Amino acid sequence: MKALDEVMQVKAELEEKLMGNKVVSAMDIGQPAGNKLSAGERKFVIRVFVNDPVIGHKELGVSRVYKGVPVEVSYRKIVLH
């Protein structure tokens, strides 16, 4: 497991690679989806939100683990008001 500062650096590198892609609406760092962690346990994933439900890792050209950090791709329509 990487420390948060390391995960933040990897996220910044991945952002440079992906944020020009029109289907990527946002990225953040969070805990794994559906994963129950015990008290005090911390695991981090990079979450990539896309605005098309058929887009996944393959279409983005990103593996499920990028530079040692798990990557989750999720559909989420983000509308700014």
PyMOL commands that set and color helices and strands:
alter all, ss='L'
color gray80, all
select helices_A, chain A and resi 4-18+57-60
alter helices_A, ss='H'
color red, helices_A
select strands_A, chain A and resi 24-30+45-50+65-66+69-75
alter strands_A, ss='S'
color yellow, strands_A
deselect
rebuild
show_as cartoon
